């Protein structure tokens, strides 16, 4: 017999009449790779408790071997299940989910996200109110310590340092105002389908990590803002399925940082800041080499170089459609650059005897 939460989940698409085309207003797309326990204990039960009811759910299974697909098919029969034969990464999985849906809005959720019951209600209201926004993101707190912020929107600097806004800070109300941010994290954000029609889907060559920031950058260049609404609260475990792939994570972060900047940075910024853009993946490479992680680092740089012609072709297409000035972009680009905590952490990994320290 299904638990009460599962029975609720089986009725998650009930409560609102269907539209004439049979589609709900929101499609919730959840990519999954060996996360049956997360779907069961965290993500799907929190969706079943949503106060906003005009939504359907699509789980895209990335060739899991833990029985995820069987679990969803049996325990959540109202959920549409897209089965992929192999792992296509976050980008490939969510793209298949977006293509399988017909809704006006698309919510992307990681399987290790727990939503507050009002998350969808607040996110939909914000996207309705912010007509120029292509996406909406909310306040994401850490799952284990819910007084700490995981992300209040994603940020990027002109040095290609990407991070969650406020990551690691205590939540004391500093991000309690709705405002534009650079981009939403793919862990829990709501997107306007018409923005996908203009911007395109997620870049599947990224596979995973920074594909959401890449899409956010392309959206900003095309004239779509991202709105942060603090009332849409959720709790993120973070790397609950990818922590087993430490070498792959090193590879993806180094390579995708380089591709992100090459594709999206306007030419004057890219040329002026290119040495600084190389610094972050360079320091990350150095730290991992010292820890004995050699092949993923070498593979990342080789792959970045091999993919350069393709990324330059995409760059030409992206930049030809740019609708905003560098000054307008500057309003949502994070400041601080080389003083950011993430870069400081990387620099700490460099032995002092090999640093050049200026006394003045």
N, C-alpha and C positions, 0 to 999 in steps of 0.2 A: 504493500500500500504506500502511495506517495505521502511524504510529509506534508504538513500544512503549507510550508514555503513552496514546495514543489507543485502542489495543487494550485497555489496562487500563481506560480510561474506559468503553468499550463493555461491560465486564463489571462496572461499578461496582455494579450491583444484584444481582450474583451472590454466592454465599458463605454466604447464610443462607436457610433455607426461607421461603416465603411464609406469611403468616398466613392464616387462614381467609377473610378478606375480601379477600385479594389485595394488601393494602397493606403497605408497609414501615413500620418503626417511626418512621422519620424521613423527611420530605420536605425536600429542600434546594431552596429557591426562589431563583433568580438573575434579577433584572431586568436587562435589557440594552438599551442604546441605542447603536448604532454602536460596539460594543466587541468586534468579532470578534477583534482581535489580543489583547485581554485574556483573553477566553474561551480562546483557543488557547494562549497562552503562560503564563498565570498561574492563573486560577481553576479551570478544569476539570481540568488535570493535577494540581493539588494535591488535588482531590477524589478523583481516581483512586488516590492514594497513601494514602488514609485506612485506618487500622487497624481502625476500626469499619465494618462492611460492611452493616448492616441499614438501608440508605437508598436512596432513589430521588432523581432530580434533575429539576427542572422549570425550564427556561429560558423566561422570558417576554420576548418581543422587542417592544420599543416602537416598531414601525414603522421599524426601522433601514433605512438605505440603503447600508450597507457590505457586504452579503452575510452578515450575522451568522446569520440564520435558515437560509440555505442551508448555511453552514458546519456549524452544529450538526446539522442533519438528515443531513448526509453523513458527518461525521467522528465523531459521537457518537450512533449510532442508538438506544442505550438511553435517551437523555435525552428526556423528554417536552418537546415544544416547543409553547408557546402563542404564536400570532402575533396581535399587535394591529395594526390598520391605521394607528394614529397613536400619538404619544408621550403616554401617560397619566401620566407621571411615576413616581417611585419608588413612591408610595403606591398608585396604580392598578394598577401592574404586579404588585407583591407581593400585592395583594388577589386578583387574578386567579389568581396561582399558588397561594395558600392555598386558594382555592375549587376549584382543579383537583386538589387532593391530598386524601388520606383518612387521613393518618398521625396517630399520637398526638402526635408532636412535629414542629415546623416550624423549620428553620434558614433564616435569611435571610442571603444573602451578596451583597455588591457584586461586580461582575465584575472589579474591580481588587484583589481580596483573594487573597493566597496563604496557605493554611492549613498549619500544621505537621501531619504525618501523624496525630498523636494528638488533633487538635482535636475531632473529633466524639466520640471515645471519652471524653474528659474532660468535655465539655459534657453529654453524655447521663448520665454518672455523677453529675454535680452536680445535674442536674434530678431524677434519681431520688432522691437523698439529701435534697434540699430540697423537701419536699412542699408547702410553702406558697408556693413561688416560681412565678410565672407565666412567668419567663424566666431565662436564664442568659447571661452574657457573659464574655468572656475578656480576656486581655492582648493588645492590639493595638499592634504596634510599627510604626514608619515603614518603608516598603518600601526606600527608598534608604539610610537610615542606621538599621540595626537595633539600635543602642544607644539610640535615642530612642523614647520612648513617644508613641503617637498617642492612645490611650485605654485607661484601665483602668476602664471603665464611664462612662456619661454623668452629668453633674451639672447641677443647676439651683439658682439662688438665689431668694430671695423677691423679687429685683429682675428676675427673668426673664432672667438671664444664664446661657446654656447653654454647656457646654464639655465636652470629654473630660477625665476625671480624669487629672491628671499630664501633660497634653499638652505636648510639647516638653522634658520632663525626661529626663535620662539614667536608664536602667533600672539601678538599683543595688540592687534588692531591696526598695524601699519599698512596692511593691504585690504582694508575694509571699504574702500571706495571703488565704484565701477569706473573703469577708464580704459583707453586703448593700450594694448600691449603689442609686442612684436608678433608673437604667434602663440598658438595653443599647443599644448603637448598632446600627442596622439594617444596618451594614456587615458585621457578623459576630456574630450572636446566635442562640440557640436558644429557641424559644417552646413553651409547652404549649398544645395546641389547645383544651383546655377553658377556658383563660384567654381565648382569642379568643371563645368562646361567650358569656362573661359580659361582657367589656370591649368587644367589637366589633372590627372590623378597623381598618386605618389610615385616617385622615381624608383622603379623596381631594381635598378642597378645598385641602389644603396642597400638593399636587402633589409637592413634594420639599423636603427640609430641615426639620428639627424635627418631622416626622411621627412619628419614632421616640420622641422625648422626649415628645410629646403622648400617644402610646399608653402610654408608661411612666408618665406622670402619671395617666392614667385607670386604669391597672392598680393603682397604689399606692392611689388613692382607693377602688377596689373591694376592696382587701385583699390583692392579690397583690404579693409582694415580687419583687425582682430580685437574683440571686445572682452574685457575681463569683468566677470560678475562674481563678487565674493560670496554671494548667497548660494551659489552652486558648489556645494562642498563634497569632497570625496576623500578617500584614504587609500594610499598607494603603498603596496609592499615594496615594489621596486626590484627589478631584475630577478623576479621569483622563478622564471624559467630559464633566463639566459645566464645566470650566475654560474651554471655548469660549463659555460663555453668561454672561459677566461681568455684563451688565445684568440678566439674569434672576435671577442669584444675589443681586444687591442687592435686587431686588424681593421675592424669596421670603423672605429673611432678615428684612427689616423687617416685612413683612405677617404672616408666620407667628409671629414673636415676640409680636406684639400678640394674635393669635388664641389662641395657646397660653395666655397668662395669663388672658385673658377667659374661656376655656372652663373652666379647671381650678383656678385659685386659689380657695380658700375665701373667702367674702365678707369676713370681717374682714381677711384679709391683702390682698385685692384693693383694698379701700377705703383701707386704711392706707398701702399701698405704691404706689398708682397713679402718683403723680408720678415715683417712682423707676423704675417699670416703663417709663414713657415715655422715660426718659433714654437707655437703650441704643439703641433704634431712632432716637431723636432725634439722638444723636451720630453714629450710622452714616449717617443722612441728611445731616447737615451735612458730614461728611467727603466723601461722594460728590458732593454739590452743588459743593463747592470743586474737585473733580476734573472737573467738567463732566458728571457723570452725572445728568442732570436728570429725564428722563422716567421711568426706572425708579423713582426715589424718589417722584415725584409719583403715579405709578401705584400704588405700594405703599400709600400712605396712603389714596388714593381707594378701592382695592380692599378695604383693611381696614375702612373705613367702610361700604362697600356690603355687605360680608358680616357686619356686626355683628348684624343681626336673626337671621340663621341661627345665628351662634355663640352668641348669647344663648339661643336655643331649645335648642341642644345643651348649653349650660351647665346649664340647668334639669334636663335629663335626667341629666347626669353627677353633679351635686351631690345630686340626690334619691337616688342609689344609693351615696352615700359611706358607707363602713364604717369609716373611721379618723378619729381626732381630729387637730387641727392639731399637737398635741404629738407624736403618733405619726409624722406626716409629717416633723416637725422632725428626727427621727433620721437621715433620709436626704437632707435638704435641705442643700446645701453652704453653708458659712459664708464670710465674707469680704466678701460683697456688693460695695460700691463700690470695694473694694481689689483686685478680681480683675484678673489680668493682661490678660484680654480687654478689660475696660472701660478699663484704663489705656492700652492701645494705641489705643482709640478717642479717649480724651481727649487723647492726644498730638497728634492731628490738629487740635485746636482751637488757633488762634494764641494765643500767650501774651498778647498785648495785649488779647484779648477775654475772657480769663479773669479772674475775680475771685479774687485771691489773698489769703488771710487771713494776717496776720502772727502771730496768736495762736491 
